[in-house]
Amino acid sequence: AAAEHLSYLTVINLSENNIGDEGMKSLGAAAEHLSNLSYIDLSHNNIGDEGMKSLGAAAEHLSNLTDIDLSLNKIGDEGMKSLGAAAEHLSNLTDIVLQNNNLGDDSLESLMLIINKCPLEWLWLVN
């Protein structure tokens, strides 16, 4: 019953809550009820590649998402692959913050997918 009220949310700030990959699984499970979400701050949460798989799987329900902050996590190349594969569902994504993660050379291909499929205006990759 409570989950149906999640559809009213347009902004979620979960920064600095240490939700990790397990928390991302829970968020992914709730995503079908977050159809109006436009902004989510997941910064500084110890989210790694497994957590990004959960986000990638949930992306089909997040088509209204315009802004996502994933800074200060542990996202690596595999996590970026999940995000890149989900880009087709994130057709309104204009801002993405990925600073201070573990992105390597292999993340570039995934970033190109995101750049090509999303109307990005802001891409933050510092550090």
N, C-alpha and C positions, 0 to 999 in steps of 0.2 A: 504494500500500500504506500509506504513512504517513498519507494523508488519512483513511483509515477510523478511525484512532485519535483523530482530532479529535472524534469523537462522545462521547468521555469528558469533554471540557472543559465545565465549567460557568461558569468565570470566565476572562476575558481582559482583561489590562491592557496596552494599547498606548500609553498616554499619553506625550507628549513624545518621539515617535519620528519626527515629521515625515513620516508616511506619505503625506500628501496624497491627491489624487484617484486617482493610480495605485495606491497601496496599498489604497485602498478598492475598486478594481476587483478586486484579488487577493483581498481579504477576501470580497467578494461571490461570487467564483467558488468559494471554499471553504465558503460558508455551507451548502450542502446537507449538509455533514458536521458541522455545528455544532448539531444538533437539541436538544442538552441545555443549550446556553448560556443562562445566566440573567442574567449581568452582563457588560457590556463597557464599558471605559473607553477612549474614543477622544479624550480631551481633548488640546488643544494639539498638533494634528497638521496644521495647514494644510489641512484638509478643506473643500472648497468645494461648490458646487451639483452639479458633476459627480460628486463622490464620494458625495453624498447620493443621486443617482440609482442608483448601484450598491447602496447600502444598501437603498433602496426596493425594488429588483428582487429583492434577496435575502431580504426580510422574510418571505416565505412559508415559509422554512426556519427562522425564528427565533421560532416561536410560544411557546417557553418563556422568552423574554427578559422579565425583570422590571425590570431597571435598565440605563440607558444614559447615559453621560456624554459629551456632545458639546461641552462648553464650550471656549472659547478656540480656535475655528476660524474659518473664513471663510464660514459657512453663511448664505445669503441667502434671499430669498423663494422662489426657484425650488427651492432645496434643501429648504425646508420643505414645498413642494408635494409633493415626492417622499415625504417622511416622512408627510405627511398622507394621501396616497393609499395608503400601506402600512399605515396604522393598523389596518385590518380584520384583518391577519395578526398583529398585535402585541397580541393579546387578553389577555395577562398583564402588560403593561407597567404598572408602578406608579410608577416613578421616572424622570424625564428631566431632565437638566441641560443647558441651552442658553445659559448666561450667556456674555457676551462674544463674540457672533457678529455678523453683519450683518443681523439680522432687522428688517424694515420693517413698515409697516402691512399689506401684503399677506400677511404671515405669520399674521395673526390668524385668517383663515379656516382655514388649515391646522391651527393650534393647536386650533381648535374641533372639527375632525374628530378629532384625537387625543383630546381631552378627552371627546368623545361616544362613542368606540369603545374606549377603554382605561380600565381601572379605576385611573386615576392617583391617587396619594396625595401625590406630591411633584413639583412643576413649578417649576424654578428658571430664571428669566428675567432675572436681574440684568444691567444694562448692555445 
